[in-house]
Amino acid sequence: MADPSSYRPEPGQIPDSPGVYKFRDEHRRVIYVGKAKSLRQRLASYFQDLAGLHPRTATMVTTAASVEWTVVSTEVEALQLEYSWIKEFDPRFNVKYRDDKSYPSLAVTLNEEYPRVQVMRGPKKKGVRYFGPYGHAWAIRETVDLMLRVFPVRTCSAGVFKRSAQIGRPCLLGYIGKCSAPCVGRVTPEEHRELAEDFCDFMAGRTGTYLSRLEKEMHAAAEEMEYEKAARLRDDIGALRRAMEKNAVVLADATDADLIAVAEDELEAAVQIFHVRGGRVRGQRGWVTDKVEAVDTAGLVEHALQQLYGEEKGEAVPKEVLVPALPEDAPVLSQWLADRRGSQVSLRIPQRGDKKDLMETVHRNALQSLALHKTKRASDLTTRSRALEEIAEALDLDSAPLRIECFDISHLQGDDVVASMVVFEDGLARKSEYRRFQIKSFEGQDDVRSMHEVVSRRFRRYLQEKLKTGEWSPEEGEDVAGAVPEDDGRPKRFAYPPQLVVVDGGQPQVAAAKRALEELGIDDVAVCGLAKRLEEVWLPGEDDPVVLPRTSEGLYLLQRVRDEAHRFAIQYQRNKRGKRLKSGPLDEVPGLGESRKQALVKHFGSVKKLRQATIDQICEVPGIGRKTAETVVAALARAVPAGPAVNTATGEIIEDETPAPAGASSERGTEQ
């Protein structure tokens, strides 16, 4: 625990102007980001008597080891920079909302030549128009099914579309009138795009004009005695009205607004958002968060606004945002929202009428979401805490291992040897910190030497980070070779040590990992191994394993960590082997690296077509000179296939006609 007075800035150092500040821990990890109208006043509030601070704030300042700040011109700039840094550094003491489930949206891919209507989840993509999110995917499909008879836009996948174009026949939807069949040329790309844009306009709430137009066309067709056309238009109008009825009118004045409600207790908070467009509820979503910083309802609202609109622009930001409490710097937030929308945005608390009634409905949803989350989380937290405590007790650790790193080696008969490192924090996988390694070649397959190498490389990088910050200095003869990059403020790959290292294997692998740590002078990281055969836990220097009960939550967590490392290593090894096999005879070309092999295969499409190329054609590939091209031609001439090519190391057949992968890229010889 650090003493805040040890890193408190000197009087007069902090400017009295708007800005954003970062607290860092002893490993230089950013643990908190905040903004202030006056940096001097805000930072001074953190360096008072610890007894007067909120418990969470006190925990943060005692965890931190330094503070730094950036001055900006306006409070709006401070808000934008704060959002960017929170997204970049993922500070542990900042409020981070996470979706309580994955909500589907209705998406129209306007970035394609023939736009497609589909259900989409996950992050938004550029050039795609989104509507929602909705509570259920089936609700989207029902609405789309009703609207396709009026707006027969393509809904098929790229594969189905391409297949129909090849055979010259549309799919079933094309035959029953629910697709305009652009795949077979029934409509031009321009006509199909116009249909997609009409679909988007209708979904955006501009329904009245379109319905009026259809009614006029229906009456005109009836007057001209085109009764079949009039009947079809009548059915179209009915389908659109049924689609509209699925979204009940909640606000009479055709309002475009987002309503945000918060339910909270001392430890957690739930946020619910209702998206109202054209007076109708078009979508709903919810978030939950741990209150890791001292924050009130207004502060939670501010964080929610940043996360909700941080990536949005244009009409995705509504004209009106209704909230339960106004943040302290509400005018700054209003200006920020207006900048993102391109026009004025009203940020206010509803006081009366339909909007207040709807806000109460949103709040009830938030209360239910918090209650449901606490029910699930209680069991989950209890189980993870018990697992970590059981591991600490079994391995005789001073405290529960909050960060666990696991290493595994993977190869195929000694070829393409790779290693993986997976990270679990608080019993949960932290995939952003996973790492992959390429292992140096040894004679035969030697998992023990490979394990020693990968653990050494990982912790040598850790020592380099400590060396850079001055927390550690090497003794004479110690090797921490490798350039240490300049500090750019971003989290480094290997900057944070684990409390426990787990290796996939038994006594030999554990001994190799422990020896690697001792050679680097690291004595505060525990090591254990988990052997697959009997799921025994091995400790360094022990002749007998630690046997945990089969029902132990600690053993189950170690198995999950080990299995995840095994999966990650195998995935990487297969990817490497697949890329090597696609190159085939090119492996025999001296001096031709993986990057240039992939470039050649990608450029010509296959090794067979590469054989037919001339030296001048090969020289057109970036990075390939004339001498290298001549060597490639000579090598391919020697390796004339008399049948399927075979990889001598693995016995696998190499398909010459296998096309180059779309995203072929080189593999580096360092940590991945």
C-alpha positions in Angstrom: 0.0 0.0 0.0 1.5 3.3 -1.1 1.4 6.5 0.9 -0.3 9.2 -1.3 2.1 11.8 0.2 5.0 10.0 -1.5 3.8 11.0 -5.0 1.8 14.2 -4.2 2.8 17.0 -6.6 4.6 20.0 -5.2 2.5 23.2 -4.5 2.1 25.3 -7.6 2.9 22.4 -10.0 -0.7 21.7 -10.8 -2.3 24.3 -13.2 -5.7 25.8 -12.4 -7.2 25.0 -15.7 -9.4 22.3 -17.3 -7.7 19.0 -18.0 -7.7 15.2 -17.6 -5.6 13.3 -15.1 -4.3 9.7 -14.8 -3.3 7.8 -11.7 -0.8 4.9 -12.3 0.2 2.0 -10.0 3.7 0.8 -9.3 3.8 -1.1 -12.6 2.9 2.0 -14.5 -0.6 0.7 -15.3 -3.3 3.4 -15.5 -5.8 2.6 -12.8 -8.0 5.7 -12.9 -8.8 8.5 -15.4 -10.7 11.6 -14.5 -11.5 15.1 -15.8 -11.8 18.4 -14.0 -12.7 22.1 -14.6 -9.8 22.9 -12.3 -7.0 20.3 -12.1 -5.6 22.0 -9.0 -8.8 21.8 -7.0 -9.7 18.3 -8.1 -6.3 16.7 -7.5 -5.9 18.4 -4.2 -9.1 16.6 -3.0 -7.4 13.3 -3.4 -4.4 14.2 -1.1 -6.3 14.9 2.1 -6.6 12.8 5.2 -7.4 9.2 4.1 -10.1 9.0 6.8 -12.0 11.8 5.1 -12.1 10.0 1.7 -14.7 7.7 0.4 -13.4 4.1 1.0 -13.2 3.4 -2.8 -11.3 6.6 -3.4 -9.0 5.8 -0.5 -8.3 2.4 -2.0 -7.5 4.0 -5.4 -5.0 6.6 -4.1 -3.2 4.0 -1.9 -3.0 1.6 -4.9 -1.6 4.4 -7.1 2.1 5.3 -7.2 2.0 8.4 -9.4 -0.3 10.9 -11.0 0.0 12.9 -14.2 -2.2 15.3 -16.1 -2.9 16.9 -19.5 -4.2 20.4 -19.8 -6.9 21.1 -22.5 -8.5 24.3 -23.7 -12.2 23.6 -22.9 -14.3 21.3 -20.7 -15.7 19.7 -23.9 -12.2 18.7 -24.9 -11.6 17.3 -21.4 -14.8 15.2 -21.8 -13.6 13.8 -25.2 -10.1 13.1 -23.9 -11.4 11.4 -20.8 -13.6 9.1 -22.9 -10.7 8.2 -25.2 -8.4 7.4 -22.3 -10.9 5.2 -20.5 -11.5 3.3 -23.7 -7.8 2.9 -24.4 -6.4 2.1 -20.9 -9.4 0.3 -19.4 -8.7 1.6 -15.8 -9.7 -0.8 -13.0 -11.1 2.0 -10.8 -13.3 3.7 -13.4 -16.9 2.7 -13.9 -17.2 0.4 -16.8 -20.7 -0.6 -18.0 -21.1 -4.0 -19.5 -24.2 -5.2 -21.3 -26.3 -7.5 -19.2 -26.9 -9.5 -22.5 -26.2 -9.3 -26.2 -29.0 -7.3 -27.8 -29.8 -7.9 -31.5 -30.3 -5.0 -34.0 -31.9 -4.8 -37.4 -29.1 -3.9 -39.8 -29.2 -2.8 -43.4 -25.8 -3.2 -45.1 -25.8 0.0 -47.2 -22.0 -0.5 -47.7 -22.7 -3.4 -50.2 -23.6 -3.1 -53.8 -26.8 -5.0 -53.1 -27.8 -4.0 -49.5 -28.9 -6.8 -47.2 -31.4 -6.8 -44.3 -30.3 -9.0 -41.4 -30.2 -9.5 -37.7 -26.8 -8.3 -36.2 -25.2 -8.4 -32.8 -21.9 -7.1 -31.6 -20.0 -3.9 -32.4 -21.3 -1.6 -35.2 -19.7 -1.6 -38.6 -19.1 1.4 -40.8 -21.6 1.8 -43.6 -24.3 -0.3 -42.0 -27.6 1.3 -40.9 -28.9 0.0 -37.6 -32.3 0.0 -36.0 -32.8 -1.1 -32.4 -31.5 -2.8 -30.4 -34.5 -5.1 -29.8 -35.2 -7.4 -26.9 -35.5 -10.5 -29.0 -34.3 -11.6 -32.5 -37.6 -13.2 -33.3 -39.3 -9.7 -33.0 -37.0 -8.4 -35.7 -37.7 -11.4 -38.0 -41.4 -11.0 -37.6 -41.3 -7.3 -38.5 -39.0 -8.0 -41.5 -41.2 -10.8 -42.7 -44.2 -8.4 -42.8 -42.3 -5.6 -44.6 -40.6 -7.7 -47.2 -43.8 -7.9 -49.3 -43.7 -4.1 -49.6 -39.9 -3.7 -49.6 -38.5 -6.9 -51.2 -34.9 -6.3 -50.2 -32.3 -9.0 -50.2 -32.0 -11.0 -47.0 -29.8 -13.9 -48.1 -26.2 -14.5 -47.2 -23.3 -13.8 -49.7 -23.0 -17.5 -50.4 -26.7 -18.0 -51.3 -26.6 -14.8 -53.4 -23.5 -15.9 -55.4 -25.0 -19.4 -55.9 -28.3 -18.1 -57.3 -26.4 -15.8 -59.6 -24.3 -18.7 -60.9 -27.3 -21.0 -61.6 -29.5 -18.2 -62.9 -32.4 -19.0 -60.5 -33.5 -17.0 -57.4 -34.1 -18.6 -54.1 -37.6 -19.3 -52.7 -38.1 -15.7 -51.5 -37.6 -14.5 -55.0 -40.4 -16.8 -56.3 -42.9 -15.8 -53.6 -42.4 -12.1 -54.1 -40.5 -11.4 -50.8 -37.2 -10.6 -52.7 -36.7 -8.5 -55.8 -34.1 -11.1 -56.9 -31.2 -8.8 -57.8 -29.1 -11.9 -58.1 -30.7 -12.8 -61.4 -31.1 -9.2 -62.7 -34.8 -8.7 -62.0 -33.9 -5.2 -60.7 -30.8 -3.1 -61.3 -28.4 -2.2 -58.4 -29.9 1.3 -58.4 -33.5 0.1 -58.1 -32.5 -2.4 -55.3 -30.7 0.3 -53.4 -33.8 2.6 -53.7 -35.8 -0.2 -52.1 -33.3 -0.5 -49.2 -33.4 3.3 -48.6 -37.2 3.3 -48.6 -37.0 0.4 -46.1 -34.7 2.5 -43.9 -36.9 5.6 -44.1 -39.9 3.6 -43.0 -38.0 2.0 -40.1 -36.7 5.4 -39.1 -40.3 6.5 -38.4 -41.2 8.3 -41.7 -44.3 6.2 -42.1 -47.1 8.6 -42.8 -45.9 9.9 -46.1 -45.2 6.4 -47.5 -48.6 5.1 -46.4 -50.4 8.1 -47.9 -48.6 7.5 -51.2 -49.6 3.8 -51.3 -53.2 4.7 -50.6 -53.2 7.2 -53.5 -51.7 4.6 -55.8 -54.4 2.1 -54.6 -57.3 4.4 -55.3 -55.8 5.4 -58.7 -55.5 1.7 -59.6 -59.0 1.0 -58.6 -60.3 4.0 -60.7 -58.5 2.6 -63.7 -60.0 -0.8 -63.0 -56.6 -2.4 -62.3 -58.1 -4.4 -59.5 -55.3 -6.9 -59.0 -52.8 -4.0 -58.5 -55.2 -2.3 -56.1 -55.7 -5.5 -54.1 -51.9 -6.0 -53.9 -51.4 -2.4 -52.7 -54.2 -2.9 -50.2 -52.5 -5.9 -48.8 -49.2 -4.0 -48.7 -50.8 -1.2 -46.6 -52.2 -3.8 -44.2 -48.8 -5.5 -43.8 -47.2 -2.1 -43.0 -49.9 -1.2 -40.5 -49.4 -4.6 -38.7 -45.7 -4.0 -38.6 -46.3 -0.5 -37.1 -48.7 -1.9 -34.5 -45.9 -4.1 -33.1 -44.4 -0.9 -31.6 -47.0 0.8 -29.4 -47.2 4.6 -29.5 -45.9 5.9 -26.1 -45.4 9.6 -26.9 -48.1 11.4 -28.8 -45.9 14.1 -30.3 -43.7 11.7 -32.5 -40.8 12.4 -30.2 -37.2 11.1 -31.0 -35.6 10.6 -27.6 -33.6 8.2 -25.5 -34.7 7.7 -21.9 -32.0 6.6 -19.4 -32.8 5.3 -15.9 -30.5 4.1 -13.1 -31.1 1.7 -10.2 -28.2 1.4 -7.7 -27.1 0.2 -4.3 -23.8 0.7 -2.4 -21.8 -1.7 -4.6 -23.5 -2.0 -8.0 -25.7 -0.1 -10.5 -27.9 -1.0 -13.4 -28.7 1.3 -16.3 -31.7 0.8 -18.7 -32.1 2.7 -22.0 -35.3 3.0 -24.0 -34.9 4.2 -27.6 -38.0 6.1 -28.7 -38.2 7.1 -32.4 -41.3 8.7 -33.9 -43.1 8.3 -30.6 -42.6 4.5 -30.5 -40.2 2.4 -28.5 -37.9 1.1 -31.1 -35.4 -0.6 -28.9 -34.1 -1.3 -25.4 -30.8 -2.1 -23.8 -29.3 -2.5 -20.4 -25.9 -2.3 -18.6 -24.6 -3.2 -15.2 -21.5 -2.1 -13.4 -19.6 -2.4 -10.2 -19.3 1.0 -8.4 -15.5 0.8 -8.1 -15.3 4.6 -7.7 -17.2 7.0 -5.4 -20.0 8.0 -7.8 -23.6 9.2 -7.4 -26.5 8.9 -9.8 -25.5 12.0 -11.7 -22.0 10.5 -12.2 -23.4 7.2 -13.4 -25.6 9.1 -15.9 -22.5 10.9 -17.2 -20.6 7.7 -17.7 -23.6 6.1 -19.4 -23.9 9.1 -21.8 -20.2 8.7 -22.7 -20.4 5.0 -23.4 -23.8 5.3 -25.2 -22.8 8.1 -27.6 -19.0 7.9 -27.6 -19.0 6.0 -31.0 -22.2 7.5 -32.4 -22.7 10.4 -34.8 -25.5 12.0 -36.8 -29.1 10.7 -36.3 -28.0 8.0 -33.9 -27.9 10.8 -31.3 -31.5 11.8 -30.8 -32.8 15.4 -30.4 -33.7 14.7 -26.7 -32.1 12.7 -24.0 -34.1 12.3 -20.8 -32.2 11.3 -17.6 -33.1 10.9 -13.9 -30.4 13.4 -12.7 -28.3 16.0 -14.5 -24.5 15.7 -14.2 -22.6 18.5 -12.7 -21.3 19.7 -16.1 -24.6 19.2 -17.9 -24.0 22.1 -20.3 -20.7 20.6 -21.4 -22.3 17.3 -22.0 -25.1 19.0 -24.0 -22.5 20.7 -26.2 -20.6 17.4 -26.6 -23.8 15.7 -27.7 -24.7 18.5 -30.1 -21.3 18.3 -31.7 -21.8 14.6 -32.3 -25.3 15.0 -33.7 -24.6 18.2 -35.7 -27.6 20.1 -34.2 -29.0 21.0 -30.8 -29.6 18.2 -28.2 -31.8 18.7 -25.2 -30.5 17.0 -22.0 -33.1 17.2 -19.2 -35.1 15.6 -16.5 -38.8 14.9 -17.4 -41.1 16.6 -15.0 -44.7 15.7 -16.0 -46.9 14.0 -18.5 -46.2 11.0 -20.7 -42.4 11.4 -20.7 -42.3 11.2 -16.9 -44.6 8.1 -16.9 -42.4 6.4 -19.4 -39.3 7.3 -17.4 -40.9 5.5 -14.4 -41.4 2.4 -16.6 -37.7 2.5 -17.6 -36.7 2.8 -13.9 -38.8 -0.2 -13.1 -36.9 -2.1 -15.7 -33.6 -1.0 -14.3 -34.7 -2.2 -10.8 -35.6 -5.6 -12.2 -32.3 -5.8 -14.1 -30.3 -5.0 -11.0 -32.2 -7.6 -8.9 -31.7 -10.3 -11.6 -28.0 -9.4 -11.9 -27.4 -9.6 -8.2 -29.1 -13.0 -8.1 -26.7 -14.3 -10.8 -23.7 -12.5 -9.6 -23.9 -13.6 -6.0 -23.5 -17.3 -6.9 -20.8 -16.5 -9.5 -18.7 -14.3 -7.1 -19.0 -16.8 -4.3 -17.8 -19.6 -6.5 -14.8 -17.7 -7.9 -13.8 -16.5 -4.5 -14.0 -20.0 -3.0 -11.9 -21.3 -6.0 -9.1 -18.8 -5.5 -9.1 -19.4 -1.7 -8.8 -23.2 -2.3 -5.9 -22.7 -4.6 -4.1 -20.4 -2.2 -4.6 -22.9 0.6 -3.5 -25.9 -1.4 -0.4 -24.2 -2.7 0.4 -22.5 0.6 0.2 -19.0 -0.9 0.1 -15.9 1.3 -3.0 -14.6 -0.5 -5.5 -15.6 -3.2 -3.8 -15.5 -6.7 -5.8 -12.7 -8.3 -3.8 -12.9 -11.5 -2.9 -16.3 -12.9 -0.9 -17.0 -16.1 -0.8 -20.4 -17.7 1.7 -21.6 -20.4 1.4 -24.5 -22.8 3.6 -25.9 -25.6 2.2 -27.2 -28.9 3.8 -28.9 -31.9 3.3 -31.6 -34.4 6.0 -34.3 -34.2 8.5 -31.6 -33.3 7.7 -29.2 -36.1 6.1 -25.7 -35.8 6.7 -25.5 -32.0 4.7 -22.7 -30.4 3.6 -21.7 -27.0 0.7 -19.8 -25.5 0.2 -17.6 -22.4 -3.3 -17.1 -21.1 -4.3 -14.7 -18.3 -7.1 -15.1 -15.7 -7.8 -12.2 -13.4 -10.2 -12.6 -10.5 -11.1 -16.1 -11.9 -12.1 -14.7 -15.3 -10.3 -14.9 -18.6 -8.7 -11.6 -19.8 -8.3 -12.3 -23.5 -6.8 -8.9 -24.3 -3.6 -10.1 -22.4 -3.2 -13.4 -24.1 0.1 -13.9 -25.9 1.6 -16.3 -28.4 5.3 -17.3 -28.8 7.3 -19.0 -31.5 9.8 -21.3 -30.0 13.4 -21.8 -31.3 14.1 -25.1 -32.9 15.6 -27.9 -30.9 16.8 -31.3 -32.0 13.8 -33.6 -31.4 10.8 -32.5 -29.4 11.8 -31.0 -26.0 8.8 -29.6 -24.1 11.0 -28.9 -21.1 13.5 -26.7 -22.9 10.6 -25.0 -24.7 8.8 -24.3 -21.4 12.1 -22.8 -20.0 12.4 -20.6 -23.0 8.9 -19.2 -23.0 8.8 -18.5 -19.3 12.3 -16.8 -19.5 11.1 -14.6 -22.4 7.9 -13.6 -20.7 9.6 -12.5 -17.4 12.6 -11.0 -19.1 10.2 -8.6 -20.7 8.7 -7.9 -17.3 12.1 -7.1 -15.9 12.7 -4.8 -18.9 9.6 -2.8 -17.9 10.8 -2.6 -14.3 14.2 -1.5 -15.5 12.7 1.3 -17.5 10.8 2.6 -14.5 13.8 2.3 -12.2 12.1 -0.2 -9.9 14.8 -2.8 -10.6 18.4 -2.9 -11.8 20.2 -6.0 -13.1 23.1 -7.6 -11.2 26.4 -8.0 -13.0 26.2 -10.7 -15.7 22.4 -10.8 -15.8 20.9 -10.8 -19.3 18.0 -8.5 -20.0 18.9 -7.9 -23.6 16.4 -6.3 -25.9 15.6 -2.7 -26.7 13.2 -1.1 -24.2 10.8 1.2 -26.1 10.2 4.8 -25.0 7.2 5.2 -22.7 4.3 6.3 -24.8 1.7 6.0 -21.9 0.1 2.8 -23.3 -0.1 -0.5 -21.3 2.8 -2.8 -22.1 2.4 -6.4 -23.0 4.3 -7.9 -20.1 4.4 -5.1 -17.5 2.3 -6.8 -14.8 3.5 -9.9 -12.8 1.1 -12.7 -11.9 0.8 -14.2 -8.4 0.7 -17.7 -9.8 2.3 -19.3 -12.9 0.6 -22.6 -14.1 2.3 -24.8 -16.6 0.7 -27.6 -18.6 2.7 -30.7 -17.4 4.2 -32.4 -14.5 7.5 -32.3 -12.5 9.9 -31.6 -15.5 7.9 -28.7 -16.8 7.4 -27.2 -13.3 11.1 -27.5 -12.6 12.0 -25.8 -15.9 9.6 -22.8 -15.2 11.0 -22.4 -11.7 14.6 -22.5 -12.9 13.8 -19.8 -15.5 12.4 -17.6 -12.7 15.4 -18.2 -10.4 17.8 -17.4 -13.2 16.2 -14.0 -13.6 16.2 -13.4 -9.8 12.4 -13.5 -9.5 11.3 -15.2 -6.2 7.8 -13.7 -5.5 5.9 -15.6 -8.2 4.5 -19.0 -7.3 4.7 -21.9 -9.8 2.7 -25.1 -10.2 1.9 -27.6 -12.9 -1.3 -29.5 -13.7 -0.7 -33.0 -15.2 -3.5 -34.2 -17.6 -3.3 -37.9 -16.7 -4.7 -37.7 -13.1 -5.2 -34.0 -12.8 -2.5 -33.8 -10.2 -1.0 -30.4 -9.1 2.8 -30.4 -9.0 4.9 -28.0 -7.0 8.7 -27.3 -7.5 11.0 -29.5 -5.6 8.2 -31.8 -4.3 8.3 -35.6 -5.0 4.6 -36.0 -4.5 1.8 -34.1 -6.1 -1.0 -32.1 -4.4 -4.2 -33.9 -5.0 -7.3 -31.7 -4.9 -10.8 -33.3 -4.5 -12.6 -33.8 -7.8 -15.4 -31.6 -6.5 -13.0 -28.8 -5.7 -13.8 -25.4 -7.2 -10.0 -24.6 -7.1 -9.2 -27.7 -9.2 -12.0 -26.8 -11.6 -10.6 -23.3 -12.1 -7.1 -24.7 -12.7 -8.5 -27.0 -15.3 -10.3 -24.2 -17.1 -7.0 -22.1 -17.1 -5.0 -25.1 -18.4 -7.6 -26.1 -21.1 -7.8 -22.5 -22.3 -4.0 -22.3 -22.7 -4.1 -25.7 -24.5 -6.8 -24.4 -26.9 -5.0 -21.2 -27.6 -1.7 -22.9 -28.3 -3.3 -25.5 -30.6 -5.1 -22.8 -32.6 -1.9 -20.9 -33.2 0.1 -24.1 -34.1 -2.6 -25.1 -36.6 -2.6 -21.7 -38.2 1.2 -21.7 -38.6 1.1 -25.2 -40.1 -1.7 -24.4 -42.5 0.2 -21.4 -43.8 3.4 -23.4 -44.2 1.5 -26.2 -46.1 0.0 -23.8 -48.5 3.5 -22.7 -49.6 4.4 -26.3 -50.4 7.6 -26.5 -52.6 8.4 -22.9 -51.7 9.7 -24.2 -48.3 12.7 -25.6 -50.2 13.7 -22.2 -51.6 16.8 -21.0 -49.7 16.5 -17.5 -48.2 12.8 -17.2 -48.8 11.0 -16.2 -45.6 7.5 -16.8 -44.5 6.4 -13.3 -45.4 7.6 -13.5 -49.0 6.3 -17.0 -49.5 2.8 -15.9 -48.5 3.1 -12.8 -50.7 3.9 -15.0 -53.7 1.1 -17.5 -53.1 -1.4 -14.6 -52.5 -0.3 -12.8 -55.7 -0.6 -15.8 -58.0 -3.4 -17.6 -56.3 -1.7 -21.0 -56.0 1.7 -22.7 -56.3 0.6 -24.3 -59.6 0.0 -20.8 -61.2 3.3 -19.6 -59.7 5.1 -22.4 -61.6 3.7 -21.0 -64.9 4.9 -17.5 -64.2 8.0 -16.0 -65.8 10.8 -14.4 -63.9 9.6 -10.9 -64.9 6.1 -11.7 -63.6 7.5 -12.9 -60.3 9.6 -9.7 -59.9 6.3 -7.7 -59.9 5.6 -9.1 -56.4 6.6 -6.5 -53.8 9.8 -7.6 -52.0 10.9 -10.1 -54.7 14.1 -9.1 -56.6 15.4 -10.7 -59.8 17.9 -13.0 -58.1 15.2 -14.3 -55.7 12.8 -14.8 -58.7 15.4 -16.8 -60.5 15.9 -19.0 -57.4 12.2 -19.5 -57.1 11.8 -20.6 -60.7 14.8 -23.0 -60.4 13.4 -24.5 -57.2 9.9 -25.0 -58.7 11.4 -26.5 -61.8 13.2 -29.1 -59.7 10.1 -29.9 -57.7 7.9 -30.9 -60.7 4.9 -32.7 -59.1 4.2 -36.3 -60.3 1.0 -36.3 -58.2 -0.2 -34.7 -55.0 2.7 -33.1 -53.2 3.4 -34.5 -49.7 4.9 -32.8 -46.7 7.7 -35.1 -45.7 7.6 -34.0 -42.0 3.9 -34.7 -41.5 2.9 -37.0 -44.4 0.1 -34.6 -45.3 -0.9 -33.9 -48.9 -0.3 -30.4 -50.1 -3.0 -29.1 -52.5 -1.4 -27.0 -55.2 -4.7 -25.5 -56.2 -5.5 -24.2 -52.7 -6.0 -20.4 -53.1 -4.1 -18.0 -50.9 -5.9 -16.9 -47.8 -7.5 -13.5 -48.1 -5.7 -12.0 -45.2 -2.3 -13.8 -45.6 0.3 -12.2 -43.5 3.7 -13.0 -42.1 4.4 -14.5 -38.7 7.1 -12.7 -36.7 9.8 -14.6 -34.8 9.0 -12.8 -31.5 6.2 -12.8 -29.0 2.8 -12.5 -30.7 
